[in-house]
Amino acid sequence: MLNRPRRLRQNCAIREMVQESSLRLNEMIYPMFVTSQKGALEPILSLDGHYRYGPDRLIEEIGALFEKHGIQSFALFPHFPESLKDRDGKLATDGQNFYLQTICDLKARYPDIVIMGDVALDPYSSDGHDGLVDTDSGEIINDETVEILARMACLQASAGVDIIGPSDMMDGRVKSIRQALERNGHQQTIIMSYCAKYASSFYGPFRQALESAPKNGDKKSYQMDFANSREALREAQLDIEEGADILLVKPALAYLDIIYQFNQNFHLPVAAYQVSGEYAMIDSMAKQGHASREQLALECLTSIKRAGAKIILSYFTKDLAQYLR
């Protein structure tokens, strides 16, 4: 027998030598939740091991993750109580809101970390949608929403956000955000466009964490149909033309083919978001004793990397820091 592929699998050192895909902590972004109440540490029941942090507790936790675990990049999502939300999402463009102030304080204390901000209206809207809702038809209004998103992006950039993450899926928002950033002196601010954000059932735990589920209807008129792949290529091409710097696919595991196609067809870095439902699914399987949590997490994260993702947003980032160590 001339060809024996098992020669390259015979021990750990050789397997690692020829390994095609590897995980690196500096390519990970850790999603975290911040709430307005100082000192808060609220467990998220559907995301075991994760919390809604008060601003002071968040800064303390991120400092420990950065200094002790070597985690450099964080995606921050705001939790607002229902009493502060309205149909117009006015708090989204209030420059004094606690989310923006937390980012200011965080960057002042840890200037070397990378912060990704979330640009969408659902955390601020009493309707729970990513855009403004027409009171008569229930339609999600595109163009007026885009104007608000551009203002949100500029406020976040001024607060210290390094990466703008428009997660809303409105048409034309990348161009509007890029132009607004340029006009306001934020030429170096990165846009990681959620160009292929699918209308997925995997978002449940995240929506519970932010209490941001839509009050009526669903998000299928703006998030993508999970049956489509060529449409994702069109979305990506449009976002590239509008000034995106990084292309994001969300969720990850059920959309590895989309990650692969982006990597094959475009020259921009490709990111993938291993979303809350994926984390909960893996966590549940491990807790039931069906497999090792570490091995499940590493296998799934590596599959995302193997498909072509350069950057991964994952709730396993803190665990990965320990696994790699």
N, C-alpha and C positions, 0 to 999 in steps of 0.2 A: 504494500500500500504506500503510494508516494505522497498522498495528501492526508494528513491527520490534523484536522483543526484543533483537536484536543491538546496538541503540544503547547498551544498558546493559552491553555486554561489550567495547566497542571499545578500551579501554586499561586499564592496571593501576590507575590512580587511580580511574577510574569503577567498575571491578569491586570495588575495595575499599570504595568509598563505599556501594554497595548490597548488600554482602555480608551475608547473613542470619545466619550462624553464624561465630563466631570463637573461637579458642583463647586462653586466658589462663593464664599460669603459676601464678597464685595459686589456680586451681581444680584444680590437679593434685596428686596424692599419689604419692610415689615409693616403691615397695615395695623393701625391702632386707633382707638376711639377716645375722644375727649368730650367731657360733659362740663356744664357750667359751674357746678357746685364745687367750691374749694374743699379739698380733702377727700373727695369722693373716691371710692374704690368699689364699683358695682359689678359683681360677677355677671357674665353673660351666659345664661344657662345653656343655650344652644351652641356656645363656643367655649367649651370647657378649657379653663386656663387663661381665658382672655377677659378683659374688664373694660368698663367705661371709667376712665380716669378723670378726676378733677384736674384742672390746669397745673396745680403745684405737684400733684402726684405723677402726672404725665412727664413733666420735666425731670423729676427725680428718677423715674423709671427709664426714660430714654438716656439719661446720663449714665446709669448703670449698664444699660445694654451697649452703649457706645464704648465706655471705658473698660468694662470687664469682659464683655463678650465679643467686641470688635464689630458690632453691627453699625453700619454707617448711614443707612438710608431708611426713611420712614414715610409711609403714606398715612396722613391724618384725616380722620372723618369726624365731623361734629355731631353731637347729639343735643338737640334743643328740645325742651319740654313742649308739650302740645299747646300750652297756654301762650307761648311766644310765637307760634306759627300763624301765618295768615295766607290767604289765597294768592297774594302777590309775592310772597317770600321776601318781604322787605328787609328782614334781618340779613339776607345774603349780601346786600350792598351797604350795610351799616358798618362803616369803618371802625367802629368801637366795639363790634361784637366780640364775645369772649374767644371765639375761634382764632380770629386775626390777632388778638392780643396775646394769646398763648403762643402763637407762632413767633411773634416779635420777641417775647421773653425767651423762648427756646433758642432762637438763633443768636440772641445776645449772649446767652450763657454757653452755647455749644456751636460756635460759628462754622465748624468744620463738618457738621453733619449735613446730610442732604434731606430736604423736606419736599415731599410731593403733596400738593393740595388738591382737594376735590372740588370740581366746578360742575355743579348741577343744583337744581332747586329743591329736590326731594327732601333734604334734611330741614328745609326752612318752610316748606309749603304745607298748609293744612290739607291740601288735596293729596299729598304724597306722590306727586308726579315730578318728573325731572324738568318739566316746563310749565308755563302758564296754561291754565285750563279755561277754555271758553265756557262761560256759565250757561249758555243756552244749548250748545251742541255737545259739550263734553270733549270737543277736539283739543288736542295739545297744540298751542299756538307756536309756530316755529320762529318767525322773524323777531317778534318782540322778546321772546325768550333769549334769542341770540344776543340782543343788545344788553340784557342783564348779565349774561354769562361773561361778556367782554369786560364789563365793569367789575364783576367778581374777580376775574383773572388779574386785573390791574391792582386791585386791593390786595390780593394774595401776594403778588410779586413785590409790592411795596412793603408788605409785612415780613418778607424774607423767604418766601417759597422759591425753591430752585426749579421745580418741575410742576407745570400746570397740567392737571389731569382732567380734561373735559369728559365726563362720564355720561353725558346727557343724550347723545346721539341725535342732536338737532342738525339739520342740514346747514352747511356754511359756517358753522361756529368756529372752526379752526382758523379760517381766513379772518373772521371778525376779531377773534382773540389775538391773532398775530399782529394785525394792523394796530389794535389798541395798545398792545405791549410796545410796539415800535414807537408809536406816537408819545407814549408816556415814559420813555427812557429805559425800558426793560428789554433791550435788544438781546441780552444774554439769557433771558429766561427760556427754559426748555418747555416745549409742548409734547407731552406723551399722549397722543390721541387714542382714545378708546374707539378705534375705527371699526372694529368688529366686536361689538358688544351684543351678545345674543339675548333674546327674550327667554331666559333660562329658569328652570325650577330649582337651580342650585343656589339661589340668592337668599333663601329663607332666613337662615340664621343672621345674616348681615342686616336684613330689614328689621328683624327683631331687636338687634343691637341698637339701631338708630331709631326704632319705632317710626319707620318711614315708608311702610307699605302703602300702595295707593288705596285711597278710600273708596274709589269707584273705578270699575273697569280694570284694564291691565296696561302693560307697556308695549304691546305688540305693534302699535302704530309708529313707534320710533325705534325700539330695539329690534335687532334682526331676527328673521325667521330661522330657526335652527336647521331647517332643511336645505338652506342655501349656502353655497361656497363661492360661486363666481361673483355674487353680489358683494362679498367681503373684499374681493380684489378691486372691485369698482370703488368701494368706500375708501380703501387704502390709497388708491391712486389719487382720488380727489383730495384726501387729507395731505398727501405729499405735495400736491400742487398748491395747497393753501398754506403751507408752511410748517407742517408737523416735523418734529425731529426724531420721534420714536413711534412705532406702531404697536398698539396693544390689542391682544386678543383676550376676550373674557367670555366665559370661563376657559379653563385650560384643558382638562383631561378629556372632555367630550369633543374637543375641537383641535386635537393635535394635527389633523390634516390641514386646518387653516393656518396654524403656526408654520407648518412645513411649506405651504404654498407662499406665504408671505416671505419666508426666508429665501425661497428659490426665485421669487419674482421681483423683489425690491432690495435696494442697497441700504436702506435705513435699518438701524437696530430694531429687532423684534422683541417685544415684551409679552408676557403672559401672566394672567392673574389666576392663581389657584384659589378659587373663591371659597366662601364660608361653608357652603354645602359640601364641597370636596373635603375640606378639613374635617367637618363633622362626620362624614361618612367613614373616613380612614380612622378617626379617633374612636368611633363606635365599634368598628370591626376589631380594633386592638383591645378595647375594653372587654369585649366578649370572648377574648382569648383565642381568636381565630388566627392571629398572626402577630408578629412583633411590630409595635408602633414605629420603631426606628426603621426597620426594613421596609415597611409599607411606605413611610414618608420618603425615604431615600429612593425607592423604586419609582414612585409617582413623580417626584421632582426631577429625577434623571430622565424620565420619559419626556418631560416637557422640554428639558435642555436638548435631548437627542432630536426632538422634532424641529429645533431651530431657534428656540427662545434664547436670546442673549441675557435678558433680564427677567426675573421671576418675582412677582408679588405673592407672598405666601404667609399664612398664619403659622407655618412651621419654621419660620426664620430663626426664632430663638432656639428651638429644638435643634435645628441644623447646626447652629454655632457650637452646640455641645457635641453633636454627632461627629462633626469634622475634627473637633479637638481630640 
